[in-house]
Amino acid sequence: MTTELLLPPRRYGLDDYLAQGGYRVLGAVVADPDLGQAVLARTTLSGLGGAHFSFARKFTAVLDQLAPRAVLCNAAEDEPGSGKDRALLSINPHVVIEGTLIAAAALGATDVVFYVSATSTTELKSLTAALAESGIDLLLPDVEVRVVTAPDRYVAGEASAAINVVDGGEGKPTGQPPYPSERGIGGRPTLVANAETLANLARIIRAAQRGADPVWTRLATVTGDVVAPGVYEIRPDVDTFTTLIARAGGLSGYGELKAVQPGGPSSSFITADAADIAVCDADIRSAGSQPGCLAVRVVATSTCVVEICEEITDFFARQQCGQCPPCRMKTQTYHRTVQQVASGKGSWELLDKLTHVEEFVVDMPRKCSLIDMPTPPVDSARSLFPADFAAHIEHGHCAANLTATPAAH
């Protein structure tokens, strides 16, 4: 069976997309919303923005609410190391548009919002041009389609924060419940889904029309110690981290493969021994990490994980929005602690105090999950690479062997 790809080799305009069968599924769902409802209510697709919540459960939760309803395509991609949504909007914007409108047609939604980071100027231009040429107003004349820019803030991509922005508020989480499926944009039940998630809907329904299962691909953003960082479309049932690294040109820098962080900055590290596992959710979880949005960071032996943890904890400390004192305290404590260790002024006892911080905040209220995000990378780094921490704590310098032989490309 031919694998349908989300990312073509060049940008697809409307003519290119139509030549590949584009918008035919949308037309079928507009004519028969029951078709879309039947397929999407049982799909095994999970949210690809990072949380991996069941799309079918989200969809049916909105469908179970009274109309009018809304759909929000979330492309506010501020996750460090992730570029998949920007790649989609730049190269194949119509696949995102069609998927979003399929969801809207199946739900009978009257309001559709594309939510894109204000810093993604190229992607916004590409999306706006694609919307202008798509003829949505003819196919769905009763649906209002808008593009709303997201603030340049990590938490602005959280579902309740996105709805808050669309409704004229700040890009800060408001907490759940109520869930967007109950009360979202303008108080209406709202499906909030990631751009890559929605880009899958046309091929899911096409496969169902053929009586077949879709052949899945995922978009992985590869960064770190590789020759050619970028977004790569993979078969998660076939590709391993080893083959993904090879597609990204192999290791750069010095030494051999040391670690991989599979799912973005909030995911746990895995060691080089696990590099031959498939890049699929189940295998990543079995290896002790999280798939997240497949923002894959590759770490060579010449790179110190303590320095990476300092970078990660600095990001979360800066990106917490200030609404929840426990989050502010925890993220800042994590960053100060790792910063002290990285500068040679830390101790094992100081690191051990992070456990007490975890215990202190565990039951405290929070409006989003950012408070939990520094824990997996720091805990896994300390567990898997104690020598890196020992070098900083006991000798005051990084353990990475910067004079090693350059990695083979």
C-alpha positions in Angstrom: 0.0 0.0 0.0 1.3 3.5 -0.9 2.1 5.7 2.1 0.4 9.0 2.0 2.8 11.7 3.0 2.0 15.0 4.8 5.1 16.8 3.6 5.7 17.0 -0.1 9.1 17.8 -1.5 8.0 21.4 -2.3 5.2 23.7 -1.3 1.9 22.7 -2.6 -0.5 25.4 -3.8 -4.1 24.7 -4.5 -3.6 23.1 -7.9 -1.0 20.8 -6.6 -3.2 19.8 -3.7 -6.2 19.2 -5.9 -4.1 17.0 -8.2 -3.4 14.7 -5.3 -7.1 14.4 -4.5 -7.2 17.3 -2.1 -10.6 18.5 -0.7 -12.5 15.4 -2.0 -12.9 14.1 1.6 -14.1 17.4 2.8 -16.7 17.5 0.0 -17.8 14.0 1.0 -18.1 15.0 4.7 -20.0 18.2 3.9 -22.4 16.1 1.8 -22.7 13.4 4.6 -21.5 14.6 8.0 -22.4 11.1 9.4 -19.5 9.7 7.4 -17.0 12.0 9.2 -18.7 11.3 12.6 -18.6 7.6 12.2 -14.9 7.5 11.3 -13.6 10.2 13.6 -15.5 8.8 16.6 -13.5 5.5 16.4 -10.1 6.6 15.1 -7.0 5.6 17.1 -5.4 8.9 16.4 -4.0 10.7 19.4 -3.2 14.4 19.8 0.2 15.1 18.3 0.8 18.4 20.0 2.4 16.4 22.8 -0.3 15.3 25.2 -1.5 12.3 23.1 -5.0 12.5 24.4 -7.5 10.4 22.3 -8.8 12.5 19.3 -11.9 10.3 19.2 -12.7 11.1 22.8 -12.2 14.8 22.2 -14.3 14.7 19.1 -17.2 12.8 20.6 -17.1 15.0 23.8 -17.8 18.1 21.5 -20.3 16.2 19.4 -22.3 15.3 22.5 -22.8 19.0 23.3 -25.5 21.1 21.8 -24.7 23.3 18.8 -23.4 25.8 17.9 -19.9 24.4 18.1 -16.4 25.6 17.1 -13.0 24.1 16.0 -9.6 25.5 16.9 -6.5 24.4 14.9 -3.7 24.9 17.4 -0.4 25.7 15.6 1.1 27.9 18.3 4.3 25.9 18.2 6.6 27.4 20.9 8.0 24.1 22.0 11.8 24.4 21.8 13.1 22.1 19.1 9.8 21.5 17.4 9.2 22.7 13.8 6.6 20.2 12.5 3.6 22.5 12.5 5.5 25.3 10.9 6.7 22.9 8.2 3.1 21.8 7.5 1.9 25.4 7.2 4.8 26.4 5.0 4.9 23.4 2.7 1.4 21.8 2.7 -1.1 24.3 4.3 -4.1 22.8 2.4 -3.8 19.5 4.2 -4.1 21.4 7.5 -7.0 23.4 6.2 -8.9 20.4 4.9 -8.4 18.5 8.1 -9.7 21.4 10.2 -12.7 21.9 7.9 -13.4 18.1 7.9 -13.7 18.3 11.7 -15.9 21.4 11.5 -18.2 19.8 8.9 -18.5 16.6 10.9 -19.3 18.6 14.1 -21.6 21.1 12.4 -19.3 23.8 13.7 -20.0 27.4 12.7 -16.7 28.9 13.8 -13.2 27.8 12.8 -10.0 29.4 14.1 -6.4 28.8 13.0 -4.2 29.7 16.0 -0.6 30.5 14.9 2.3 32.0 16.7 2.8 35.7 16.0 6.5 34.9 15.4 5.7 32.5 12.5 5.5 35.2 9.9 6.3 32.9 6.9 3.8 30.3 8.0 1.1 32.9 8.6 1.7 34.2 5.1 1.5 30.7 3.6 -1.7 29.9 5.5 -3.4 33.1 4.6 -2.6 32.7 0.9 -3.9 29.1 1.0 -7.2 30.1 2.8 -7.7 32.8 0.2 -7.5 30.4 -2.7 -9.3 27.5 -1.1 -12.9 28.6 -1.8 -14.1 27.7 1.7 -16.8 30.3 1.5 -18.4 28.4 -1.4 -18.2 25.0 0.2 -19.0 26.0 3.8 -20.8 29.3 3.5 -22.2 29.3 7.0 -18.8 28.8 8.7 -16.7 31.8 9.9 -13.0 31.1 9.4 -10.4 33.2 11.2 -6.7 33.3 11.8 -5.7 34.4 15.3 -2.1 35.1 16.3 -0.8 33.6 19.5 1.5 35.5 21.9 5.2 34.5 21.9 4.8 32.5 25.1 5.0 28.8 25.7 1.9 28.5 27.8 -0.1 30.4 25.2 -0.4 27.1 23.3 -2.3 25.4 26.1 -5.9 24.8 25.2 -7.6 27.1 27.7 -5.0 29.8 27.0 -5.6 29.6 23.3 -9.3 30.0 23.8 -8.6 32.9 26.1 -6.6 34.7 23.4 -9.3 34.0 20.7 -11.9 35.5 23.1 -9.8 38.6 23.6 -8.0 37.7 26.8 -4.4 37.0 27.8 -2.4 34.0 26.5 -2.5 32.4 30.0 -4.2 29.1 31.0 -7.5 29.5 32.8 -7.6 26.0 34.2 -9.9 23.1 33.5 -12.8 22.3 34.1 -14.8 23.5 32.3 -13.1 21.7 29.4 -13.0 23.3 25.9 -15.4 20.5 24.8 -17.9 22.0 27.2 -17.3 25.7 27.0 -14.7 27.1 24.6 -14.6 29.9 22.0 -17.5 32.3 22.8 -18.8 29.8 25.3 -19.4 27.2 22.6 -18.3 23.6 22.8 -14.9 23.6 21.0 -12.6 21.0 19.5 -9.0 22.1 20.1 -6.6 20.0 18.1 -3.0 20.3 17.0 -2.2 21.2 13.4 -0.5 17.8 12.7 -3.4 15.9 14.3 -5.9 17.6 12.0 -3.7 17.1 9.0 -4.3 13.4 9.4 -8.1 13.5 9.1 -8.4 13.4 5.3 -6.2 10.3 5.0 -7.9 8.6 7.9 -11.3 9.0 6.2 -9.9 8.1 2.8 -8.5 4.8 4.2 -11.9 4.1 5.9 -13.6 4.6 2.5 -11.3 1.9 1.1 -12.0 -0.4 4.0 -8.4 -0.2 5.1 -6.4 1.1 8.0 -4.3 4.3 7.4 -0.6 3.9 7.0 0.7 6.3 9.6 3.5 8.7 9.3 4.7 11.2 11.9 6.7 14.4 11.7 9.8 14.4 13.8 11.9 17.5 14.4 15.6 16.5 14.9 17.9 18.9 16.6 21.1 18.7 18.7 24.3 17.0 17.6 23.3 16.1 14.0 24.7 17.3 10.7 21.3 18.3 9.2 18.7 19.3 11.8 15.2 19.6 10.4 11.7 18.1 10.1 11.6 14.5 8.8 8.5 12.4 8.0 8.9 8.9 9.4 7.1 5.6 9.6 6.9 5.1 13.4 6.4 1.3 12.9 9.5 1.1 10.8 12.0 3.9 11.6 14.2 3.7 14.7 16.1 6.6 16.3 19.2 5.2 14.6 17.7 5.5 11.2 16.3 8.9 12.0 19.7 10.2 13.1 21.1 8.8 9.8 18.5 10.7 7.8 19.6 13.8 9.7 23.1 13.3 8.4 24.5 11.4 11.3 26.2 12.8 14.4 28.0 16.1 14.4 30.6 17.3 16.9 32.8 14.8 18.7 32.4 11.3 20.1 29.6 8.8 19.7 25.9 8.8 20.5 25.3 9.4 24.2 21.6 10.0 24.5 18.3 11.0 22.9 15.6 13.1 24.3 12.6 11.9 22.2 9.7 14.2 23.0 10.9 17.7 23.6 12.4 19.4 26.6 9.9 17.9 29.1 10.7 14.3 28.2 13.2 12.0 29.8 16.5 11.1 28.2 17.1 7.6 26.9 20.6 6.2 26.4 22.4 5.2 23.2 21.5 1.6 24.0 17.9 2.4 23.2 18.6 4.0 19.9 17.4 1.0 17.9 13.8 1.1 19.3 11.1 2.2 16.9 10.1 5.9 17.0 6.6 4.9 18.1 4.7 5.9 21.2 4.7 2.4 22.8 8.4 1.8 22.4 9.4 5.2 23.6 7.3 4.8 26.7 8.7 1.3 27.3 12.2 2.8 27.1 11.2 5.2 30.0 10.5 8.4 28.1 7.6 10.2 26.5 6.9 10.7 22.8 5.6 14.3 23.2 5.6 16.1 19.9 8.6 14.2 18.6 11.0 17.1 19.0 14.0 14.8 19.1 17.2 16.1 20.6 20.3 14.1 19.8 23.2 14.2 22.2 26.8 13.1 21.4 29.3 12.1 24.1 31.0 15.5 23.7 27.9 17.2 25.1 27.2 17.6 28.8 23.7 16.8 29.9 24.1 19.1 32.9 24.4 22.0 30.5 21.3 20.8 28.6 19.4 20.6 31.9 20.5 24.1 32.7 19.1 25.3 29.4 15.8 23.3 29.8 15.2 24.5 33.4 16.0 28.1 32.4 13.3 27.9 29.7 10.6 26.6 32.0 11.5 29.1 34.7 11.2 32.0 32.1 8.0 30.6 30.5 5.9 30.0 33.6 3.2 32.7 33.5 3.2 33.7 37.2 -0.4 32.8 37.9 0.4 29.8 40.1 2.9 30.3 43.0 3.8 26.6 43.3 4.8 26.6 39.6 6.9 29.7 39.9 8.6 28.4 43.0 9.3 24.9 41.6 10.6 26.0 38.1 12.8 28.7 39.6 14.2 26.4 42.2 15.0 23.8 39.6 16.8 26.3 37.4 18.8 27.8 40.3 19.8 24.4 41.5 21.0 23.1 38.1 22.6 26.5 37.4 24.6 26.1 40.6 25.7 22.6 39.7 26.7 23.6 36.2 28.8 26.5 37.5 30.7 24.2 39.9 29.0 25.6 43.0 26.5 22.8 43.6 26.4 19.7 45.7 24.7 16.3 45.8 22.8 17.5 48.9 21.5 20.5 46.9 20.3 18.2 44.1 18.6 15.9 46.7 16.5 18.9 47.9 14.6 18.8 44.6 12.8 15.7 45.9 11.5 17.8 48.8 10.3 20.5 46.3 8.4 17.8 44.4 6.7 16.6 47.6 5.9 20.1 48.6 4.0 21.0 45.4 2.5 17.7 44.5 -1.1 18.4 45.7 -1.1 22.2 45.1 -3.5 23.6 42.5 -2.2 24.5 39.1 -3.8 25.8 35.9 -1.7 23.8 33.5 1.0 21.1 33.5 4.1 23.3 33.1 4.9 22.7 36.8 5.6 19.0 36.0 7.8 19.6 33.0 11.3 20.1 34.5 11.2 16.9 36.4 11.6 14.1 33.8 14.6 15.6 32.0 16.5 16.4 35.3 15.6 13.2 37.0 16.6 11.0 34.0 19.8 13.0 33.4 20.9 12.5 37.0 20.0 8.8 36.9 21.5 7.9 33.5 24.5 10.2 33.5 25.8 10.6 37.1 29.3 11.2 35.8 28.3 14.4 34.2 26.9 15.7 37.5 29.9 14.4 39.5 32.3 16.2 37.2 30.6 19.5 37.9 30.0 18.9 41.6 33.3 17.3 42.5 35.7 18.8 40.0 34.0 22.1 39.0 34.0 21.4 35.3 32.3 19.6 32.5 33.0 15.9 31.9 32.5 15.9 28.2 35.6 14.8 26.3 36.1 17.6 23.9 39.3 16.1 22.4 37.6 13.0 21.2 37.6 11.8 17.6 35.0 13.6 15.5 31.9 11.6 14.9 31.6 9.8 11.6 28.9 11.4 9.4 
